[in-house]
Amino acid sequence: MDENLHSPQRRLIELRIEHADLDELIDRNPLDHPADDLTLRRLKKRRLLLRDQISHLETELDPPEPA
């Protein structure tokens, strides 16, 4: 059971959840804090990093088929 806690599939799910949470936070941020550009830029940068990690993990788990 402990190996399931650290499986790549579980990590992928966690990254997707965090990415979705950041999406919601970024969409809501201008309404809550309209002048907080620095925070918004940091959130967007983190979201891009997560997107890259998700893409990398997806490629590891399901490599592209040779042509």
C-alpha positions in Angstrom: 0.0 0.0 0.0 2.9 2.4 0.8 4.2 2.1 -2.8 0.8 3.5 -4.1 1.4 6.7 -2.1 4.5 7.4 -4.2 3.4 6.0 -7.6 3.8 8.2 -10.7 0.0 7.9 -11.3 -0.8 9.3 -7.9 1.7 12.1 -8.4 0.0 12.9 -11.7 -3.3 13.1 -10.0 -1.9 15.4 -7.3 -0.3 17.7 -9.9 -3.6 17.9 -11.8 -5.5 18.8 -8.7 -3.0 21.5 -7.7 -3.1 22.9 -11.3 -7.0 23.0 -11.2 -6.8 24.8 -7.8 -4.4 27.3 -9.2 -6.7 27.9 -12.3 -9.5 28.7 -9.9 -7.4 30.9 -7.8 -6.0 32.8 -10.8 -9.5 33.3 -12.2 -10.7 34.6 -8.8 -7.7 36.7 -7.9 -8.5 39.9 -10.0 -11.9 40.0 -8.3 -10.5 39.6 -4.8 -7.3 41.6 -5.1 -7.3 43.7 -8.3 -4.0 45.5 -7.7 -1.9 42.4 -6.6 0.0 41.8 -9.9 3.0 40.2 -8.3 1.0 37.5 -6.7 -0.9 36.8 -9.9 2.4 36.5 -11.8 3.7 34.1 -9.3 0.6 32.0 -9.4 0.7 31.9 -13.2 4.4 30.9 -13.1 3.6 28.1 -10.7 0.8 26.9 -12.9 3.1 26.8 -15.9 5.6 24.8 -13.9 2.9 22.3 -12.9 1.7 22.1 -16.5 5.3 21.1 -17.6 5.5 18.5 -14.8 2.2 17.0 -15.8 3.2 16.8 -19.4 6.5 15.2 -18.5 4.8 12.6 -16.2 2.2 11.9 -18.9 5.0 11.2 -21.4 6.8 8.9 -18.9 3.6 7.0 -18.2 2.4 6.7 -21.8 5.3 7.3 -24.2 4.4 8.2 -27.8 4.1 5.3 -30.2 6.8 5.1 -32.8 5.8 6.2 -36.3 
